[in-house]
Amino acid sequence: MASLLMICRKAPYGTSYAREAIDIALAASAFDVDVAMLFTDDGVLQLVKGQNTDNTGSKNVESVLSSLPLYDVAPILVNEAALSERHLTTGDLNLPVELCQPGELPTLCAKYDRVLTI
């Protein structure tokens, strides 16, 4: 079975990148691709729980992200340094995640047939 690591680096709002990454992951999973997601840089902000988008005109990504486990998108990884730089902990996130270190990225990428960074 093919495998995909989706690396999410963009903040959840202001562009369509975050939503596109989630859509790609869900679509790939629907076609029996083993999908994992890594959130790094401002991408970790996508996972913060309790986001209020009422005044932004943007669609909240929190509910879509919560469906990732239902589509067997796993593991959901977070760059621990990116989380720390934004003064966040795993308790601030809306999904259970696995933490990874920046130095683990080459080894992590090597485990997947395809790596897509958005």
C-alpha positions in Angstrom: 0.0 0.0 0.0 1.3 3.5 -0.8 2.1 5.9 1.9 2.0 9.7 2.2 3.4 12.1 4.8 1.6 15.4 4.6 3.7 18.2 6.2 1.6 21.2 7.2 3.6 24.4 7.7 0.9 27.1 7.3 -1.4 28.9 9.8 -5.0 27.8 9.6 -6.4 31.1 8.3 -5.5 33.8 5.8 -4.8 31.3 3.0 -6.4 28.1 1.8 -3.2 26.1 2.3 -4.3 24.5 5.6 -7.7 23.4 4.3 -6.1 22.1 1.1 -3.6 20.0 3.1 -6.4 18.4 5.1 -8.5 17.8 1.9 -5.5 16.1 0.3 -4.9 13.9 3.3 -8.6 12.8 3.5 -8.8 12.2 -0.3 -5.6 10.1 -0.3 -6.9 8.1 2.7 -10.2 7.4 0.8 -8.1 5.8 -1.9 -6.4 3.4 0.6 -3.2 5.4 0.9 -1.6 5.3 4.4 -1.5 8.9 5.4 0.3 10.6 8.3 0.4 14.3 9.0 3.2 16.4 10.5 2.4 19.8 11.8 5.3 22.2 12.0 6.1 25.9 12.0 2.8 27.9 12.0 1.0 24.7 11.0 0.8 23.7 14.7 -1.7 26.5 15.1 -4.2 24.5 13.1 -4.5 22.1 16.0 -5.2 24.6 18.7 -8.6 23.8 20.3 -11.4 26.3 20.8 -10.7 28.5 17.7 -13.3 31.1 17.0 -13.6 32.2 13.4 -16.9 34.0 13.6 -15.5 37.4 12.7 -13.0 36.2 10.1 -15.1 34.9 7.3 -13.0 31.7 7.4 -14.3 28.2 7.9 -13.1 26.7 11.1 -10.6 23.8 10.5 -11.1 22.3 14.0 -14.1 20.1 13.1 -12.4 18.8 9.9 -9.2 18.0 11.8 -11.1 16.1 14.4 -12.3 13.7 11.7 -8.8 12.7 10.7 -8.8 9.6 13.0 -12.1 8.5 11.5 -10.3 8.3 8.1 -7.4 6.4 9.6 -5.0 9.4 9.1 -2.3 8.4 11.6 0.0 9.2 13.1 -0.6 12.9 13.7 2.8 14.3 14.5 3.8 17.7 15.8 7.2 19.3 15.8 7.8 19.8 19.5 10.1 22.8 18.9 7.4 24.6 16.8 4.9 23.9 19.6 7.2 25.3 22.3 8.1 28.4 20.2 4.5 29.3 20.2 4.1 28.7 23.9 1.8 25.8 23.4 1.6 22.3 24.9 -0.2 19.1 23.8 -2.9 20.1 26.2 -3.8 23.1 24.0 -4.4 20.8 21.0 -7.7 19.3 19.8 -6.3 15.9 18.9 -3.9 13.5 20.5 -0.6 13.8 18.8 2.9 12.3 18.8 5.7 14.7 19.3 8.8 14.7 17.1 12.1 16.6 17.1 13.3 18.6 14.1 16.3 16.2 13.7 14.0 13.3 13.2 12.6 14.7 9.9 14.9 13.0 7.5 14.3 9.6 9.1 10.6 10.3 9.2 10.4 11.3 5.6 12.3 8.2 4.5 9.5 6.0 5.9 6.9 7.2 3.4 6.6 6.7 -0.4 5.7 10.3 -0.9 6.1 13.5 1.1 4.1 16.6 0.4 4.7 19.9 2.1 2.1 22.6 2.2 
